[in-house]
Amino acid sequence: MPATPRSQLALLTGFPGFIGRRLVRQLLDQEPDLRVAALVEPRMLDAARTVAESIDSDRLEIVSGDITEARLGLSESVYERLAADTDYVFHLAAIYNLAVPLAVAQRVNVEGTANVLTFSRSAQQLKRLAYVSTAYVAGKRTGVVYEHELAMGQDFKNHYESTKFQAEVWVRDCLDEVPTTILRPAIVVGDSHTGETEKFDGPYYLLRAISRARRFGLRPVQFGRATAAFNVVPVDYVVKAIGAAAGDPHTLGETLHLVDPEPLSTRQLVDLLSHEYAGVSPRGQIPPAVADVALRLPWMRALLGGTPRESIIYMNHPVVYDARRAVELLAPHGLRPPRFGDYAAPVVRFFAEHERDPRFVPPSS
């Protein structure tokens, strides 16, 4: 009798996070014969199992582990089983907090990635490692940043950026040993059709500030350098791009910017959000230096909707991320990054409907 075909297995980190849970659903929907093993740290096991039940508990296995530990914190038998069976690795897990201490960021973003690379080298059937980096490995570079570039002598705005940079350096050092695609998203926002998200950060801080202004009967004001690009990308595009790139032979060894190739300027962004949320144009402007000083004060951060001081620099940084390889290689999959103006309405609508939900309220507001 002919042998029964072996179903494929993907090991995924970063579950049940916002992108991770959507990616699992996407992978299982597009590949009927695929199984997913989600590596989940112990403190998140209950939440992960609940999410798994809502997706597909038969094809989605929750594996207790920790990327910051040697051999991913797995028992010898589980590690060897996964190393023997894994066809794809999706490494999403990272610390995304802009104010993260260096030791924490180093342990998770760098050492965790090193442990995933060690596993990937030992995976006997591995077809692809899809490594999720960030566009912000460019650090303080200005002007145009290209996808093939990485180490250009740049400094960094925070430990998140510097440790994600170091992690990508290590991933690139292993390209001859591990079949890899590197994906660099910009700031990820809600679904481009429904607006659904799980956290209100990035441009949502602007929406909170606009909401507070209207609550006090004031007009919104402009923030930041007017001409600086502010790059956001919807989660559904990011998820589809990761899934498509992992199975495409043409993306092997490539680095893809998952960004808006035509980003709005900070001025355009604030104007658009003000019109979508409040139906008015902003009046006046808070200069970057004044905003930085003001946001050192807890009461001012609260007044501006919990906006962290660390986020202001992203509204003032004149950089554009070239995405020509991503656009070229993802086009055959029917994917092209949408412009923010085309999906701002559902993003703002979801915010307006949920801004007082305790799940979305930042601790400082």
Beta strands, then each sheet from edge to edge (+ up, - down):
strand 1: 8-13
strand 2: 34-40
strand 3: 60-64
strand 4: 86-91
strand 5: 128-132
strand 6: 143-145
strand 7: 180-185
strand 8: 187-189
strand 9: 222-223
strand 10: 229-230
strand 11: 232-234
strand 12: 255-258
strand 13: 264-265
strand 14: 285-286
strand 15: 319-321
sheet 1: 3+ 2+ 1+ 4+ 5+ 7+ 12+
sheet 2: 6+ 15+
sheet 3: 8+ 11+
sheet 4: 9+ 14+
sheet 5: 10+ 13-
end
